[in-house]
């Protein structure tokens, strides 16, 4: 009986380690794609790779011509869809935006 408990514990540890490793590489892949897609006017304070998600802090968007700020997001979290990663394509399971703020400017004429 004790032998089966040890085997079950090892199997659980192997599956948990495999899940975390696969998740980490999926998040690194998403990080590279996000960095490629950032366009002019966007600034990011910090990109942090966690074991299960990608965390992007301090997102700002300014109009390149007028330099007026239109969007601010304190934190964005992107969670990968691991079953799709095994099928040679990577999907996003969940996309969470924390504390977004939008700014609207109007002229004196309205």
C-alpha positions in Angstrom: 0.0 0.0 0.0 2.8 2.4 0.9 4.5 1.6 -2.5 1.3 2.7 -4.4 1.2 6.0 -2.4 4.8 6.8 -3.4 4.1 6.0 -7.0 0.9 8.1 -7.1 2.8 11.0 -5.4 5.6 10.8 -8.0 3.0 10.7 -10.9 1.2 13.7 -9.5 4.5 15.6 -9.2 5.5 14.7 -12.7 2.1 15.9 -14.1 2.2 19.1 -12.1 5.8 19.8 -13.2 4.9 19.1 -16.8 1.9 21.4 -16.6 4.0 24.3 -15.1 6.8 23.8 -17.7 4.4 23.7 -20.6 2.6 26.8 -19.2 5.8 28.6 -18.8 6.9 28.0 -22.4 3.4 29.0 -23.7 3.6 32.3 -21.7 7.1 33.0 -23.2 5.7 32.4 -26.7 2.8 34.9 -26.0 5.3 37.4 -24.6 7.2 37.4 -27.9 4.0 37.8 -29.9 2.9 40.8 -27.7 6.2 42.5 -28.1 6.0 42.2 -31.9 2.4 43.6 -32.0 3.1 46.8 -30.0 2.6 49.7 -32.3 3.5 53.4 -32.2 2.0 55.3 -29.3 1.9 52.3 -26.9 4.2 52.2 -23.9 4.6 49.4 -21.4 6.2 49.8 -18.1 6.9 46.1 -17.3 6.3 42.6 -18.8 6.4 39.9 -16.2 6.4 36.1 -17.0 4.7 34.1 -14.3 4.3 30.3 -14.3 0.7 30.3 -15.4 0.2 33.7 -17.1 1.8 36.8 -18.7 1.4 40.0 -16.7 1.8 43.3 -18.4 2.0 46.4 -16.2 1.6 50.1 -17.0 0.1 50.1 -20.5 -0.4 53.6 -21.9 -1.5 54.8 -25.3 -0.8 58.3 -26.6 -1.8 59.7 -29.9 1.6 60.0 -31.8 0.5 63.3 -33.4 -1.0 65.2 -30.5 0.7 63.4 -27.6 -2.6 63.2 -25.7 -3.1 60.1 -23.6 -6.2 58.1 -24.5 -5.8 54.8 -22.6 -4.2 53.6 -19.5 -4.3 50.0 -18.0 -2.7 49.2 -14.7 -2.3 45.5 -15.4 -3.3 43.0 -18.1 -3.1 39.3 -17.6 -3.0 36.8 -20.4 -3.6 33.1 -19.7 -2.6 30.6 -22.4 -4.9 27.7 -23.5 -2.5 24.7 -23.0 -4.5 22.0 -24.9 -4.3 24.3 -28.0 -0.5 24.6 -27.5 -0.1 20.9 -27.8 -1.9 21.1 -31.2 0.8 23.4 -32.6 -1.2 26.6 -32.3 -1.6 28.7 -29.2 -4.9 30.1 -28.1 -5.7 32.4 -25.2 -7.9 30.9 -22.5 -8.5 34.1 -20.5 -7.6 37.8 -21.0 -8.1 40.0 -17.9 -7.7 43.8 -17.9 -7.4 45.3 -14.4 -8.1 49.0 -13.7 -8.5 50.4 -17.2 -9.0 54.1 -17.7 -10.0 56.0 -20.8 -9.5 59.7 -21.4 -11.6 61.8 -23.7 -10.7 65.3 -24.8 -12.9 67.9 -26.3 -12.3 71.3 -27.7 -13.9 74.5 -26.4 -16.4 74.3 -29.2 -17.5 70.9 -27.9 
